[in-house]
Amino acid sequence: MKLSLSMYSCVRAVREGRLDLPGFVDYAAAQGVAGVELLDFFWTDAERELPQVKRQVAAAGLEVAVYAIGNNFIQAEASERGRELAALKRGVDAAVALETPLMRVFSGDARAGISQEAGTAWIIEGLAAGAAYAEARGITLALENHGRFAGRSEQVRAIIEKVASPALRANFDTGNFLLAGQDPVAAARELAEWVALVHLKDIRHAREDEPSHSFRDPAGQLLTGAVIGAGLVDLPAVMAVLGGAGYDGWLSLEFEGAEEPLAAGVPRSLAAARGLLA
């Protein structure tokens, strides 16, 4: 397995104006990772920036491990779902241009008045069309376990099986299963054969007054991001399950903790991640 750094790990520094996309590539190279995960919403002008960033990544001796988009197929209007599919296809084209074979995708966000049945049908419809487009271009879509419609392993697996395309696999986010009330180790056992990408993330209990972004699990517990190895996820057990199933792809760090990311959260998490791989 190889370590990658997701730019989302540094989102606080980006929002504070301390880091831009070229700065992130330099930062990632200095951290000694093998690859970077780039996200669509960090572009300011993708058409202009993409060739420059691609050259910078190569010059730094890195790979683009995965390109990630923020699609949402939970749209009541067919025209809106069509726009989401068009955006997914543009993402695939960007992945091709960046010479990465992987693109992270989402299912969609829960909305009032949208049933589980209707939402899931729209997700399957959109991802089936997206997977057909991706497969023709040599790209694999990696569906992240995230949200109400695909937060649990059985939901992710059901969507992949119904789409029935070799171009749709799972992005196994090690932390997000806790937000859906599921043990990540049990999820690994169910999804191991489908995994094309791993988001390395840890989660801990949060205080009610904690300023960092937090989420409630189905039992009402308040959870937030943690430095790798300092949270609730049994990461050695998850890695053992995935490795035992033959997974040897990217571990893309997605740090979401309260610690300052550049000086503390990311370096400490990468050090712990290297310990997992030792």
C-alpha positions as CSV (number, residue, x, y, z in Angstrom):
1,M,0.0,0.0,0.0
2,K,1.1,3.6,-0.7
3,L,0.4,6.8,1.2
4,S,-1.3,9.7,-0.3
5,L,-2.4,13.0,1.2
6,S,-5.8,14.4,0.4
7,M,-5.9,18.2,0.1
8,Y,-9.0,18.1,2.2
9,S,-6.7,17.3,5.1
10,C,-5.5,20.9,4.8
11,V,-8.9,22.6,4.1
12,R,-8.7,24.8,7.2
13,A,-5.4,26.3,6.0
14,V,-6.9,26.8,2.5
15,R,-9.9,28.6,4.0
16,E,-7.7,30.8,6.1
17,G,-5.7,31.8,3.0
18,R,-2.5,30.1,4.2
19,L,-2.4,27.4,1.4
20,D,-3.3,27.3,-2.2
21,L,-3.2,24.4,-4.7
22,P,0.5,24.8,-5.7
23,G,1.4,25.3,-2.1
24,F,-0.4,22.0,-1.2
25,V,1.6,20.1,-3.8
26,D,4.9,21.5,-2.3
27,Y,3.6,20.7,1.2
28,A,2.7,17.1,0.3
29,A,6.1,16.5,-1.3
30,A,7.8,17.8,1.9
31,Q,5.8,15.3,3.9
32,G,7.3,12.4,1.9
33,V,4.1,10.9,0.6
34,A,4.0,9.1,-2.7
35,G,0.8,10.7,-4.0
36,V,-1.8,13.4,-3.7
37,E,-5.6,13.5,-3.8
38,L,-6.9,16.5,-5.6
39,L,-10.5,17.7,-5.3
40,D,-12.7,19.5,-7.7
41,F,-13.7,22.3,-5.4
42,F,-10.2,23.5,-4.8
43,W,-9.8,24.8,-8.4
44,T,-10.3,28.5,-9.0
45,D,-9.9,28.0,-12.8
46,A,-9.5,24.3,-13.6
47,E,-8.8,24.7,-17.3
48,R,-5.9,27.0,-16.6
49,E,-4.6,25.4,-13.4
50,L,-4.9,21.7,-14.2
51,P,-1.9,21.5,-16.7
52,Q,0.2,23.6,-14.3
53,V,-0.6,21.4,-11.3
54,K,0.0,18.2,-13.3
55,R,3.5,19.4,-14.2
56,Q,4.2,20.4,-10.6
57,V,3.1,17.1,-9.3
58,A,5.3,15.2,-11.7
59,A,8.3,17.5,-11.0
60,A,7.9,16.8,-7.3
61,G,8.1,13.1,-7.9
62,L,4.5,12.5,-6.9
63,E,1.5,10.8,-8.5
64,V,-2.1,11.9,-8.5
65,A,-3.5,9.1,-6.5
66,V,-7.1,10.0,-7.0
67,Y,-9.3,12.9,-8.3
68,A,-12.3,13.6,-6.1
69,I,-15.6,15.3,-7.0
70,G,-18.5,16.3,-4.9
71,N,-21.5,15.0,-6.9
72,N,-25.0,14.8,-5.5
73,F,-27.6,12.7,-7.3
74,I,-30.4,13.4,-4.8
75,Q,-32.2,15.9,-7.0
76,A,-35.9,15.9,-7.5
77,E,-35.7,17.4,-11.0
78,A,-34.4,15.2,-13.8
79,S,-32.7,18.2,-15.3
80,E,-30.7,18.7,-12.1
81,R,-29.7,15.1,-12.0
82,G,-28.6,15.6,-15.6
83,R,-26.4,18.4,-14.6
84,E,-24.8,16.3,-11.8
85,L,-24.1,13.6,-14.4
86,A,-22.5,16.1,-16.7
87,A,-20.3,17.4,-13.9
88,L,-19.3,13.7,-13.1
89,K,-18.3,13.3,-16.7
90,R,-16.2,16.5,-16.6
91,G,-14.5,15.0,-13.5
92,V,-13.7,11.9,-15.4
93,D,-12.1,14.0,-18.2
94,A,-10.1,15.8,-15.5
95,A,-8.9,12.4,-14.1
96,V,-7.8,11.4,-17.5
97,A,-5.9,14.6,-18.0
98,L,-4.3,14.2,-14.6
99,E,-3.3,10.6,-15.5
100,T,-5.0,9.0,-12.5
101,P,-7.1,5.9,-13.0
102,L,-9.3,6.7,-9.9
103,M,-12.1,9.2,-9.2
104,R,-13.9,9.4,-5.9
105,V,-17.6,9.9,-6.1
106,F,-20.5,10.5,-3.7
107,S,-24.0,9.2,-3.7
108,G,-26.0,12.2,-2.6
109,D,-27.2,14.2,0.4
110,A,-30.4,13.5,2.3
111,R,-33.2,16.0,1.6
112,A,-36.6,16.5,3.2
113,G,-39.3,14.7,1.4
114,I,-37.0,12.4,-0.6
115,S,-37.5,8.7,0.3
116,Q,-34.7,6.2,0.6
117,E,-36.2,4.3,-2.3
118,A,-36.4,7.2,-4.6
119,G,-33.0,8.6,-3.7
120,T,-31.3,5.2,-4.1
121,A,-32.9,4.8,-7.5
122,W,-31.5,8.2,-8.7
123,I,-28.1,7.3,-7.3
124,I,-28.0,4.0,-9.2
125,E,-29.2,5.7,-12.4
126,G,-26.6,8.4,-12.2
127,L,-23.7,6.2,-11.2
128,A,-24.6,3.6,-13.9
129,A,-24.4,6.3,-16.6
130,G,-21.2,7.7,-15.0
131,A,-19.6,4.3,-14.8
132,A,-20.3,3.6,-18.4
133,Y,-18.6,6.9,-19.4
134,A,-15.7,6.2,-17.0
135,E,-15.1,2.7,-18.2
136,A,-14.8,3.8,-21.8
137,R,-12.0,6.1,-20.6
138,G,-10.1,3.8,-18.3
139,I,-11.3,5.4,-15.1
140,T,-12.6,3.6,-12.0
141,L,-15.2,5.4,-9.9
142,A,-14.8,4.9,-6.1
143,L,-18.0,5.4,-4.2
144,E,-17.4,6.8,-0.7
145,N,-19.3,5.5,2.3
146,H,-20.9,8.9,3.2
147,G,-24.4,10.1,4.2
148,R,-27.8,8.5,4.6
149,F,-27.9,6.7,1.2
150,A,-24.5,5.1,1.2
151,G,-23.1,5.5,4.7
152,R,-23.1,1.8,5.6
153,S,-21.3,-1.1,3.9
154,E,-24.5,-2.9,2.9
155,Q,-25.7,0.3,1.2
156,V,-22.4,0.7,-0.7
157,R,-22.3,-2.9,-1.7
158,A,-26.0,-2.9,-2.9
159,I,-25.3,0.2,-5.1
160,I,-22.2,-1.4,-6.6
161,E,-24.0,-4.7,-7.3
162,K,-27.0,-3.0,-8.9
163,V,-24.9,-0.8,-11.1
164,A,-22.9,-4.0,-12.0
165,S,-20.0,-2.2,-13.7
166,P,-16.3,-3.0,-13.3
167,A,-15.8,0.8,-13.3
168,L,-17.7,1.3,-10.0
169,R,-16.0,0.2,-6.8
170,A,-15.7,1.4,-3.2
171,N,-13.8,4.2,-1.5
172,F,-13.5,2.7,2.0
173,D,-13.5,5.7,4.4
174,T,-12.3,4.2,7.6
175,G,-13.9,6.9,9.8
176,N,-17.2,7.5,8.2
177,F,-18.7,4.2,9.1
178,L,-18.8,5.3,12.8
179,L,-20.9,8.3,11.8
180,A,-23.4,5.8,10.4
181,G,-23.3,3.7,13.6
182,Q,-21.3,0.8,12.0
183,D,-18.1,-0.9,13.1
184,P,-15.4,-0.2,10.5
185,V,-13.9,-3.6,10.9
186,A,-17.2,-5.3,10.2
187,A,-17.6,-3.0,7.2
188,A,-14.2,-4.0,5.9
189,R,-15.1,-7.6,6.0
190,E,-18.2,-6.9,3.9
191,L,-16.6,-4.5,1.4
192,A,-13.0,-5.8,1.1
193,E,-13.5,-7.4,-2.3
194,W,-14.9,-4.1,-3.7
195,V,-12.3,-1.6,-2.4
196,A,-10.4,0.5,-5.0
197,L,-9.4,3.3,-2.6
198,V,-9.0,3.8,1.1
199,H,-9.5,7.1,2.9
200,L,-7.4,6.8,6.1
201,K,-9.4,8.7,8.8
202,D,-9.9,8.4,12.5
203,I,-12.8,9.6,14.6
204,R,-13.1,10.4,18.3
205,H,-15.8,11.5,20.8
206,A,-16.3,15.3,20.8
207,R,-17.3,17.6,23.6
208,E,-20.6,19.6,23.2
209,D,-18.7,22.9,23.3
210,E,-15.9,21.8,20.9
211,P,-15.4,24.3,18.1
212,S,-14.3,21.9,15.4
213,H,-16.9,20.4,13.0
214,S,-18.7,17.5,14.5
215,F,-21.5,15.0,13.7
216,R,-24.0,12.9,15.7
217,D,-24.1,9.2,15.0
218,P,-27.5,7.4,15.0
219,A,-27.3,6.9,18.8
220,G,-26.8,10.7,19.3
221,Q,-23.1,10.6,20.2
222,L,-21.1,13.6,19.1
223,L,-18.1,12.6,17.0
224,T,-15.3,14.5,15.3
225,G,-12.1,13.9,13.5
226,A,-8.9,12.7,15.2
227,V,-5.2,12.3,14.5
228,I,-4.7,8.8,13.1
229,G,-4.3,6.3,15.9
230,A,-5.8,8.7,18.5
231,G,-9.5,7.9,17.9
232,L,-12.0,5.1,18.0
233,V,-11.3,3.3,14.7
234,D,-9.4,0.0,15.1
235,L,-7.1,0.8,12.1
236,P,-4.7,-2.2,12.5
237,A,-7.7,-4.5,12.3
238,V,-9.2,-2.7,9.3
239,M,-5.8,-2.8,7.5
240,A,-5.5,-6.5,8.3
241,V,-8.8,-7.3,6.8
242,L,-8.2,-5.2,3.6
243,G,-4.6,-6.5,3.2
244,G,-5.8,-10.1,3.8
245,A,-8.2,-9.6,0.9
246,G,-5.4,-8.5,-1.4
247,Y,-5.8,-4.7,-1.2
248,D,-2.5,-3.0,-2.1
249,G,-3.7,0.4,-3.4
250,W,-3.6,3.9,-2.0
251,L,-4.2,4.9,1.6
252,S,-5.2,8.6,1.2
253,L,-5.0,10.5,4.5
254,E,-8.1,12.6,5.1
255,F,-7.4,14.4,8.4
256,E,-10.4,16.2,9.9
257,G,-9.3,16.8,13.4
258,A,-9.2,19.9,15.6
259,E,-5.4,20.1,15.5
260,E,-3.8,22.7,13.3
261,P,-3.3,20.6,10.1
262,L,0.0,21.7,8.6
263,A,2.2,21.7,11.7
264,A,0.4,19.1,13.8
265,G,-2.5,17.1,12.5
266,V,-1.2,15.9,9.1
267,P,2.5,15.2,10.2
268,R,1.3,13.3,13.3
269,S,-1.3,11.3,11.2
270,L,1.3,10.4,8.6
271,A,3.7,9.2,11.2
272,A,1.0,7.0,12.6
273,A,0.0,5.8,9.1
274,R,3.6,4.8,8.4
275,G,3.5,2.8,11.6
276,L,0.4,0.9,10.3
277,L,2.4,0.0,7.2
278,A,5.5,-1.0,8.9
